[in-house]
Amino acid sequence: MLDSLTLYFASAAMMAVMALLNFLTWRANKHTPGTMLYIFYPLVLFTALMSFALHGYVDNLITIILANSLWFSASIIHALAISQFLGYRGKEFRFFIIATLLCGALLMYFTVVDSSLRNRVLASDLQHISEALFLLYLFIRFARKPYPNGSIVYILILTIISSIFVGRAFLMEDVNNFTLLKENWFSVTLLVNGVIAPMFYTTGMALLCNERREQNLNQLTNKAQKDLEIRGLFLSTISHEIRTPLNGILGSAQLILNQSTDPRDKPYCEAIINSAESLNLLVDKVLDYASLDQHNEALYEEDVEFRTWLHNLCLLLSPLAEQKRLKFELIYNLPEQACYYCDQQKLRQIIINLVGNAIKFTDKGEVKIRVELLEERQLEHHIRISVIDSGPGIEDDEIEYLTEPYVQSSAGKEKGGTGLGLAITSRLLAKLGSQLDIISELDKGSSFSFDIVLALGELSLVEQRHQSKDYLTGLDVLLVEDLDLNQKIAIEFMADDEHKIKLARDGKSAIELMQTYHFDVVLLDMNLPDLTGQEVLKTLKGMEHKNQRTPVLAFTASLSPDEIKEYFALGIKDIVGKPIKQQKLRQALSDSQSSQAPSIAVELSDVLYDGTAADTLKSSFSEDEVSSIYNEFVLSARNKLIRAQQLLEEDKEQCIKLLHRQASTALQLGFNRYGNELKKIERRLLDNKPLKESLTEALVLWQSSLEQYLKYVRSLF
């Protein structure tokens, strides 16, 4: 076997290294219980070894008692350090201390009273066995699941140590001072306990600390995730609570604006309306930003014919640029038939955010979307999408902070807004593995671009909708509509068929656009804030304009026989009923360019709530937006009906307008019976017929409709 003196020196060296490594472990884990105490374990063992070595030269009772006392003390320190780390305070630790004290008493007895080296070795072996068994109990019972890696190391070495000392206790024969150092058992135990065990203990403690640190990080991550969920829930809840009074503020301000004859009231009402709309926008943006924290869904990639997809997106955005008289252009430098797998919903939101910002901050000049191929690879294309404007530009020191939430440039502070648009865009790009690059020059404009790698798709899998011969595409359409919900749905449907759309929100704007531009067809809402559709047509008949032969489609939910006769008498080509159905709108636009007879039937099932209405909305809005639209309507419907009851006596005209808007929205959202009832009430008021208890009945009908809607919502979960 190995020379005992060599083993002593090797053990001493290992104790020194163990002390250093334990110190480094403590430095990295200062707040972890037991790590500081663990430093003293090898130091006390080192001192005990030196005492045993000294006893070899100075053979007296003091050195052997000191050496064994230090060894037993090191054992207690070891057990206490592990107990502190595991947070263990059970009775087994007290039993271990008692066993150690008994072994110490036996050691003293066989040293001082009945001198027997074999019995002294046996007492020492019993103490080592009790330490190993106690620590094995701790690791098997308390540490194996939370600290699997560190436990494996400790259980392995403790099993070896307990086996070695049990074997020596039972199998080692009688020894004396001359034969002890030559015994194989002595060399083996010194090698295992003094050289091998310190390496395992040091490694084990380091692993335990790493596993605890990982657990703490996981706990912090879980807590952060729960905090995000709570924050998102809070924002979602409070936003709906904010929207209800906001609707009241907007409605009241608009009523005052329409009713007041004092010109001094106008700027105050407009300020209230603008402020309320800004607050509503802030609520929407905050919810969008919070939803990115809440959801870590995988990318939903699908095959997209890129040129057509981009062209349709531009058709959706161009009315916004037209309203500010900006030139809006798509510069497409990709292969003509390029088709990619991509998450088109995220990509769509990114481009809409960037273009919306560009239009918002650009007062004159142009806004361009440029798409270019940077690198063509075997199965993918590396492309760059840029949104370029001729706006005021951005200061260099502001650019690096623009993608932070709630941060705005100087121009942004002047125009107003939330400061969340670019933050949302940046986080969406991160999900797509890209980032936003901003280049800007004051008074010349800005460029917002991002590079993205898209996998090539198979063009043969793309639905060739626009090759259909059943309907026309690419018409120049004037959409005259004041309700935002109907605007967006109609624009989405028409952009899907590549129609080019200009938007007018009232009758006066519609007349101005028809004097300036020629259209293939006009989609005219018959109940506008300033004029009726009939008044718009009568006004146009008495003036020169560029659309004398342009077919006009009535866009309305008012479909009584008398109204239909009136529409056709005014020269209206066809009627597109509300709620808007894509197939009906598509057919009416196609028929407007031919001699096809009009088909005005609007099929609405006579139900309290039609669940298919939400599916129609989801083709134009995200799920969160659809939820917000329904929540806003549901929360405000009762109050608006009560308000209509008050206006019935105070201002009949405003009551009719309020009922018209509510009926149109109700029908679009699937509250068919309630929407039709409001249309009947509106018709009676227009015909100056008595209402009796109609509004009260409508209130009861709304309650039944609401119950049916909530029942439908619950059935989805």
N, C-alpha and C positions, 0 to 999 in steps of 0.2 A: 504493500500500500504506500500512499504518499507519506513523505516524512512529516511528522507532527509539527516540527518547527516551521517548515514551509507552509503548512496549512494555517498556522497561527498568523504568520505574516500576510498570507493571502486573505484570511478573514479580516484582519485589521484594515487592509487596503480596501476591501469591499465595503466595510462599515463606513469608511471615510467617503467613498464614492456615493454610497447610499444616503449619507447625511447631506452631501452636496445636492444630489438629485431631489431629495425630499424638500430641501430649502427652495429649489427652483420651482417645484410643484406648488409649494405654499405661496410663493411670490405671484404665481399666475392665478391662484385661487384663495386669496387672503380671507375672503368672507365665508369659506367653506369650513364647517366645524371639523375638528380633528386633524387638519393638515398641519397646523403649527406644532401641536403636541407630537405628531409623527416625526418631526425633525429630531426630537430628543431620543427617540427609540434607538437609532444606530449609534448616537453619541454615548448613551449609557452602556450599550452592548460593547462598544469599542473600549470603554473604560474597564468593563468586566473582563474582556479578553486580556488587556494589559495586566490586570490584577492576577489572572491565572498564569500569565507568562512570568510575572514577578514571583509567584508562589513556587515556580520551578527552581528559582535561585534562592529564595528565602522561605524555607519550609517552616512556617509557624501558623498558629491558629488565626491570627489577625488577617493575614493575606487571604486565606481560604474562605473565612467568613465574609470578608469584604467582597471577594470575587463573586461568591454565590448570591450575596445580598443584591449586588448590582445586576446580576443576571436575572434574578427574580423581579427586581424593580423594572427592568427593561420589558419583561414579559407583561407586567401590569400596565405599563405605559402603552405598549402595543395594543392590548385589549381595550384600554380606555379610549385610545385614539380612534379605533375602528368603531366602537360603540357611539362615540360622539358623531362620527361621520354619518352613521346610519340612524342617528337619533334614538338609540336604544337605551332604555332605562329599566329593563326587566330584572327580575330576581336572580336570573341565571348569572348575571355579572357578580352579584354578591356571593353566590355559591363558588364562583371561580376565585374570588379574593380569599374566601375562607379556605379553599383547597390549597391555594398558594401559601397562605400562612401556615397551614398544617404541614405542608412539605418543607417549609422553612424551619419549622420547629423540629421536625424529624432530622433535618440536615444538621441543625445545631446539636441535637442530642447525639447523633452518630459522629459528630466532630469533637465535642467536648467531653461527654460522659462515657459513651461506649464507642470508642474509636473504631470505625469500620468503613473502609473505603468503598467496599461493594454496596453497603447500605446507603452511603452518601450518594453514590451514582444512581441508585434506585430512587431515592427521594427526588433527586434532580430530574430523572426521567419521568416520574409521576407528574411533576409540575409542568414539564414540556408537553406531556400528553394532555393534561387538563387544559392548557392554553390552546393547543391545536383543536381539541374537541369543542371548546367554547366558541372559537372563531369559526369552525366549520358549521356549528349550529347557527350562528349569526348569518353567515353567507347563504346557507341553504334555505333558511327560514325567511330572512328579511331582504337579502340583497340580490338573490338570483334573478328575480323578475325585473326590478328597476335597473339593475346594473349587471346585465348578463356577461359582458366581456370581462370586466374586472373580477366578477365572481368566479369565472372559469379559472383564471390565473391563481386566485387565492385558494380555491377548493383543491386544485391540483397539488400545489406545494404543501398545503396543510395535510392532505391525505398522505403524501410521501413522508412528511416529518413525523406524523403520528405513527405510521407504520414502522419507521426506523426506530423510534424510541420504544414502541411496544416490543419490537423484536429484540432490542438490546436489553430491556428490562427482564424478559423471560429467558433469553438464550445466552447472555453473557455470563461466563463463569466467574469464580472468585478472582479478584485482582488485587495487586498492591501497587505502591508507588513506582516500582521498577518495571512491572509488566503492563501497567495501564497504557502508557504512550505507545507500546508496541502492539496493543490489541487492535484488530481490524475494526471492531465495533466503534472504538474511539475515533479512529480516522474517518470512518464513514459518516458518523454523526457530526463531526467537526466540519467535514466537507459540505454536507447538506445544510446544516444549520448555520454555518459561518460563511460559506461562499455562495452556494446556490440560492438559498432562501432569500438573502438580501436583494438579489437581482429580481426575483419574482415579486417580492413585497413592493419594491420601488415601481416596477412596471404596473403592478396591480393598482397601487394608489393613483398613479397617473391616469390609468384607464377609468378608475372610479370617478375621478374629478372631471375627465372629459365627458363621461356619460351624464354626470350631474349637470354640467354646463349645457349639454345638448338638451336635457330635459327642461332646464330653465328657459332656454331659447324657444323651445316648442311651446312652453306655457305662455311666454310673452307673445309669440306669434298667434296662438289661439285667442289670447286676450285681445290682441289688436284686431283680430278678425271679428270677434264678438262686438268689440267697440264700433267697428265699421258697420256691422249689421244693425246695431242699436242706433247709430247715427243715421243710417239710411232709413230705418223705420221711423225715427223721429222726424227726419226731413220730409218723408212721404206724408206722414200724418199731419204735420203742421202746415205743409203746403196746401193740403185740401182745406184745412181750417182757414187759411189765409185767403184762398180763392173765393170762398163764399162771400165774405164782406167786400172783397175786391169787386165782385160782380155788382153788388149793391152800389158801391161807390161809382163805378163806371156808368151803370144804368141811370143813377140819380143825376150825375153830372151831364149826361147826354140829354136827359129829359129837360133839365134846366136850360141847357144850351138851345134846345129846340123851341122851348116855350117862352123864354124871356125875350122881351122886346127892348130891353135896355142894353145898348152896345157895350157898356162897361162890364157886363157879366161875362161876355164871350171869352176874354183872355183868361179869366179865373177858371172858367169851366174847362177850357182847353188845357190849362196847366194841371188841373185835377186829373183829367183823362190821360194826359201824357205820363204823369207820375204813376198812376195806377197801372198803365200798360207796361211801364218800365219795371215796376215791382213784380208784375206777372211774369215778365221775361226773366227777371232775376230768379224767381222761384223755379221756373222751368230749367234754367241753366244749372242751378245748384243741384237739382234732382238728377240731371244728366251726369254731372260730375260725380255725385255720390254713387250713382248706379255703376260706374266704372270700378269703384272700390268694392262694391258688393258682389259683383259678378266676375268670375274668372272662367267663363265658359270657353270651350275650345272654338277655334275658328270654324265657321260654317262655309266651306269652300264649295263653289259650284261652277259649272261651265258657263262662261259669259262671252258672248260675241261683243268684243270690246268697243268697236266703232259705233255700233248701233246703241249699245248701252250708254256710251258717253254722249252721243247725239241726243238721245231721249232725256238725259239728265240736263243738258244745255237748254232743251226746250222748256223744261220745268223752271230753270233759273232765269231765262231771258226776259220774262215779263217784269221781274224786279229791276233789271238794268234798263228796260224800256221806260219804266216810270221815271227814272232819273235822266233819261235821254243820253245814256252811255252806250258806246259801241261795245257789243259783246261778241266775242269771236272764239271759235275752237280751232286750234292749229294741231292737226293730227298727222304725226310722222311715224306711224307704225305700219306694218304690212296691212294691206286692205282687208284681208280676211282673218286678222289676228283674233284668236280665241284663247281665253285663259281660264284657269281654275283660280278663283279668288273669293274672298269674303266680301261680296259686293255691297252688303249692308254697311259694313264698317267703312269701306272705301267710299261709298256714296256719302256717308255722314261727313267724312273728312273733306271731300271736295265741296260739299254744300257749305260747310263751315268757312272754308277758305274763300270761296266765291262770295258768300254772304258778307264776310268782312270787307272784301275788296270793294263790293258795290256800296256798302255802307260808308266807307271812308273816302270814296272817290266821287267828287262832285262834278267833274267834267273830264272828258277824254274817253278812256276805254278800259275794259277788263278783258283779259285773255286767259284761256286755258290752253297750255301747250303740253302735248304728250309726245315724247320722243324715245326712240330706241337707243340705249347706250351700248348694249352688248347682246349679241345673239348667240346663245349657247345651244347645245344639242336638244335639250328638252325643256328649256326655259328661256325667258327673255328678261333682261335687266333694263327696266324702263324708268324714265323720270317724268313726273307730273308736276307742272308748275302753274301757279296762278299769279298773273302779272297785272298790276294796275298802274294807273297814272295819277295816283293819289298824292297826299302831302308828304309821304315818306316818314321814316322813323329815325330818331337819333341813335347813333352807334351805341351809346352806353345804355340804351333802353332795350336793344334787341335781345340781349342774353337773358333778360328777365321776363320776356313776353309770354313764355310758355308756363310760367308759374301761375298758380291759381290766384285770381283777384288782382292781378297786376295789369295795369293799362299803360299804354303809351300816352304821350301828351295829347295826340289827336284823339285817342280813345276817351280821355277824360272830357274833352270838349263835346264829342258826339254822344257820350253816355254809354251805358252797357254794364255788363257784369264782370268783365275781365276773366271769363271762364272759357270762352270759345276756343282760344288757342291752347289752353291747358287740356281741354277735352280732346282736341285734335292731336296734341302731342302724345297723350296716353293711348289713344286709339292706334296711332302709328307705331308706338312701342309694342302693342299687341301683334302688329303685322311685321315686326322686325325691322322697322325703319325709324327715321327721325326727321324732324322738320328743319330745313335750312332756310334762313331768312337773309335776303340781301336787299338793302334799301338805300336810297339817296334822297336827301331832303329836296322837296319841291319837284322831284322827277318821278317818284313812284317806288313801288316795292315788288319784290318777287318772293313768293312762298313756294318752296319746292320740296319734294321728297323722292327718294329713289326706292324702288321696290322690285324684288325678283318674283316673277309670276310664272308658274308652271304652264306649259302649253296645254290647251284643251283640244277636244276633237270637235271641229266645226260641224261634223255630221250629227252630233248629239244635240246641237242647239235648235230649239224650236224656230222654224222659219215663219214666224207670224206675219211678217210684213210682205210675204210673197202671196198672201191670200188675195183672191179676186172678189171676195164677198163684200169688201168695203174699201173706201178710199183712205189714203194716207197723205200726209204732207200738205194739208190745207192751211191757209192763213185764216185764223179764227180770232174774232173779237169776242171775248168773254166779258159780259156785263153782269157782275154779281157782287153783293155787298157782304154776304156772310163768309167769314174766313174758312169755316168748315167746308162749305160747298165749293168755294174757290179752289181749295187744295185738292179736293177729290176730283173735280172736273179737270183741273190742269194735269193731275197725275194720269187720269184716263186718256186725255187727248195727247199728252206727251208720249204715252205708250204707243200711239199710232203715228208718231212723228209730225203731228200738227204743230204749226207755229202759232203761238198764242200771244195776244196783247190783252191786258187786263184793265178794265174800268170798274171803279167801285160805286159809281153813281151815274145818274142820267146825264148830267152836264158833261162829265168826262167822256162818256160814250159818244155824245154828239160831236165833241171836239175831235176825237180820234177818227170818227167816220168822215169828218171833213178833211182830215189830213192824209189818211191811209185808205187804200183799197183792200177789202177783205173778200175771201171766198164765201164766208158765212159769218153771221152774227148770232151769238147765243145770248139772248136778252132776258134777264130777270124782270118779271112783270111788276115787282113791288120793290122799288129802290128807295133809299132814304130821302131823296129830294123830289124825284118824279116817278110816276108809274111808267111801266113799259109802254102803255097806250099813249101817254103824253110824249114820250121820247119819239115814237113813230109819227105822231101828228106834227111834232116840231120839225122833224126831218123832211116831211112832205112839203113844208113851206119854205125850204131853203135849198141851196145848191150844195151837193156833197158828192163824194167819189163812190158812193155805194147805192146808187139809184136802183140797180138791178141785182144787188146782193141779197140772197135769201136770208130771211130772219127767222130764227127758231125761238119760240117762247120757252123760257126756262122757269117753270112755275109748279107749285103744288095746288094752285087754284084751278080746278078742272070741272066746274059746274057747266051744264049745257049752255047757259047764257054766256058765260065767260068764253067758252070755246067758240061760239058763234061770233063773239066780238073780236077774238084774236084773228080768225080767218077773214073777217070783214076788213080788218086793218091791213091785210096782205101778208100775214104771217104764214110761212111755208109749212111748218110742222111744230109740234109741241113736245118738248122733253120734260116729262113729269118728274117731280121730286117725290120721294128720294131718288137720287141719281143712280141709275143702273148702267153699267158700262156698255152692255150690248145694245140697249135702247139708244144711248147717246151715240154710239158708233154707227148704228143704222140710220139715225136721223141725220147725222153729218153726211153720210154717203148719199142718202136720198135727196138731200138738199141740192145736190149738183145734177140731179136728173129730174125727170117728170114723174117720178114715183109718187103715188098718192100717200098722204100722211097717215101714219098709224099712231094714234094718241093714247092707246090703252095703257094704263099703268096697273099692273097686277100687284095688288097689295092684299095679303091675307088678313081677314078680319080677326086679328088676335091682339091680346093685350101687349105681348112682347114677341117680336120676331128675332130669334137668335142669329139668323143669317146676316142681319144688318152689321153686326160686329165683324163678320168675315169680310164684308165689302170694305169696311174702314181699314182693316188690316192690310189691304192691298195698297193703301196710300199712307198709312201711319204705322209707327212702331207700336208694339204692345203697350209700352208705357204711355205713349201719346193717346192711344185708344182708351186706356184706363182713365187718364186725366180728363178726356172729353166726356166720358160717361159720368165720372164723379162730379165734374163741374155742373153738368146738366141736372143730375139727380139731386144734388145738394141745393140747387137754386130754383128748381121747377116750382115748388110749392110757393116760395116767396114771390116769384114772378107772376104766378096766377093770382095771388092775393093783391099784388101791385096792379094787375090788370083790372081787378074788381074795383080798386080805388079810382083808377083812371077812367073807368066807365062813366062816372059822374063828373069828373073834373075835366078830362080831355079825351073825347071819344076817338079822335084821330090818332093820338099816341097809343091808346088802348088797342086799336086795330093793328098798328105797326108792331106792338109788342106781341100780340097774339100770332101775327103772321110769322115772325121770327121764331117763336116757340114752336109753332106747328111745323114749320119747315125742318127745324132741328130734330123735333120728336120723330117725324117720319123718317128722317135720315138715320136715326139711331135705332129704329125698329119699334118704337112705341106707336104702332099703327092706329089702334082704336082711339087713343088719346089725341094723336096728331090730327086725325080726321074730325074728331069732335071739335078741336080748336078751329079747324078750317070752316066748319059749319057755323060756329059762333061768329067768326070773322065775316063770313058771307052775310049772316043776318044783320050784323052791324052796318055793313056796306049798303045793304038794301033797306036800312032804317026800320027793321022789324023788331018787335019786342023780344027780349031775351028770357023773360020769366026767371027761372032758377038755373039757367044754363051754366053759369060759371061755378055755381055750387055743385052741380052735377059733374062738371069737369074735374072739380077738386076730388070728388069721390072716385071718379074714373082714374085719376092720376094715382090715388092711393092703391087701387087694385092693380094698376099697371106696374107700380113700383114693387109690390109684393111678388108679382109674377117675374119681374126682372131679377129680384134678389133670389128667388127660388131657382131660376135658371143659372145664376152665377154660382150658387152653392152646389148645383149638380155637376159643375165642372171640376170640383175638387174631391 
